[in-house]
Amino acid sequence: TGTPTFTNDSVTGISQTAIANLQTAVNLAQERGVGLILCLWSFGMLDSESINATLIARNKKMLTDTNYTRKYINNALIPMIDSLKGHKGIICWEIFNEPEGMASDANDWAGWLDTTVAMVNIQRFINLATGAIHRTDPNALVSSGAWNVAVNTDITLTGSGIPSSINFYRDDRLIASGGDIDGTLDFYMIHYYADHGTNSSP
């Protein structure tokens, strides 16, 4: 809700204060032997219980319209990555926390918000943002946090109670969604909750 900087519905920048605060946090972590995973966005960006309709509308536009996605990438993401390029305190950049929560078609059991977008929009955003990060800092690692292994594998999870599995984050599927050959994840990041049972454990 506080960063990046929007003018009307477009991302027009990121404040120097936000970048300085991030640099301070990463420096403090490194001094103490701690590595950080820096998460850019979460499904909460479309959550009506957390933010108002104006913020949801602009965030949805950024997800679904590539012109607005590129404004975010060019005006905020690239300057932020460039300011922290090569920092040893950063383990990786995480594009989303559990984006399946805001997906209308991420299998039969995702999309737990009132406002959703098609999964291809999420895949395209990941592809374009990841490609930009890789070109800005070739040594940076990039991933995205899947809520369950069922959205990160093509293997059927027998006995899990989950009707189907698909790896939305496979290299070829990400490239097909956004067309950026540099926009593939360096490793998979899968969340797990005990109540999912052992059959859907990573």
N, C-alpha and C positions, 0 to 999 in steps of 0.2 A: 504493500500500500504506500510505501514511502519512496521507493526507487524502482525503476528508472524514472526520469522526468518525462511526463506527457504534456503535450500542448494539444488541446482538444482531444482527438483520438489517436494521435501519433506520438511515438517515442521520439523525442527531440534531443535527448542527451542523458547523461548521468552526472550527478553533482560531484564536484571535487571533494566535498565533505564525505560523501558515500565512499568514494574510492580511498580517501585517506583513512577512514575508519576501517575499511576492509584490510588495507595494508597494515594498520596497527594490529588488528586481530591476528593476521597471519604471522606477523613478526613475533608477537607475544607467544603464539603457539609454538613456533619454531624454537624460540629461546628455551622453552620448557620441554623440548623433545616430543611435541605433539604434532601430528599431521592432520590437516583439515580436508574434509570433503565439502566442497562449496556447492550448495544446491541453489540453482537459479530460480526455479518455479515449482509449484505444487498444484495438485488438483484443486486446492483451496482458492485458486485464482478465479474459479467460477462458482464458488460456494456462497449462496445467498444468505446463509446463516452467519457468514463471517464478514462479507463486504457488501456494499450497496450496489444497486442496479447500474449506476454509471460506471463503476469500476469493472463490473462483470462485462458490460457491453464493450468497453475498450479492450479488455483482455481477450474477449472472444474474437474481436476483429483482428487482433494481433495473431491469433492462432489460425484463423481461417482465410485471411487475405495475405498473400505472399508479399504484397507491397508494404503492408504494415509489419509483417515479420522482418523484412529486410531493413526497415527503418529502425526496429529494435536492434538488430544485429549490427548495423553500421554505426548507429548513434550512441549505443550504450554497451552492447556486449563486447565488441572489438576494443573500444577504449579501456574497458575494465580488464579484459584479458591482457592487453598490452601493458597495462600498469603493473601487472603481477607476473609478467612473463619470466619463466625460469625459476620462480620462487620455490625453494626446497621445502617450505612448510605446507605446500598444497599437494595432497595425494591425488585428487582428481577434481574435475568439474562434473557435477551431476545436473543434467538438463532439467529433469522433472522428478519430483517425489510422487509416485503412484498416479501417473496421469490417467490410468484406466478408470479412475473414479469420475473423470469428466468426459469419458468416451461413451458415445451412444451405441457403439457396436463392437465393443471389446469382449466378445463372447457373450454368453447368456446371463452372466452374473456381475458384470461390471457396470459402470455408469451409475453411481449411487448419488449423484447430485441432480437437482431439478434442471439445471442448465448443462447441456452437454454439446460436444462437437464430434464429428466423425473421426474414427481412429486414424484415418489417412492424414487428417490435419495435424494430429499429434506426431505421427511418423515424419511428416514433411518438416515440421518445426525442429524436431530432433536432428534430422538430416542436415538442414541448413545451418542450424546453430553449431552443430558438431564440426561441420566442415570449416566454418569460420574460425572456430577455436583452434583447430589443427593447423590452419594456415597462419594464424597469428602467433601461435606458440607451438611449433612442431614437436616439442617434447612433452606437451601437456597430455594427460590422459583424460578421457571423457567417457561417461557412462550415463545411465538413467535408471532410476529406482523402480523396478516392477513390483506391484503389490503381491504377486504370487507367481510361482514358477510356471503356472499354466499359460501365462501370456508371454513366456520366454522360452518355450520349447514346442517342437512339433510332435513330441512323444506323448501318446495318450496316457493320462495318469490313472491307470486302472485302480478302481476302488476308492478314489478320492472324493467321489460325489460331484466332481466338476465335469460337466458333460463333454467338453472338448478343450483341446489345447492348440495354441498357435504361437509361434515365435514372431511377434510383431517387430522385433528389433534385430532380426537377421540382416546381414549386410545388404543382400540384394533387394530386400523389401524396403529398407530405408532409402536406398539409392533410387528405387523405382518411384518412391513417393515424392522426392525432392530433386532428384537429378544431380546431386553433388557427390562425386566419387570420393571426396575426402570426408564425407559425413557419416562414417560408420563408427560404432562404439569400439573402444579398446578392450573392454571386458563387460560382462553382464553383472548387474547388481540386482539381486532378488531378495525381497523381504519375505519373512516367514513368521507366522504366528502359531502358537501351540494348538489353538483350537481348529487349525486347518487339518490336523491329523498327519500321521507319518507318510501317507500316500501322496501328499502334495508337498512334501519336504524337498528342498533343493538337493 
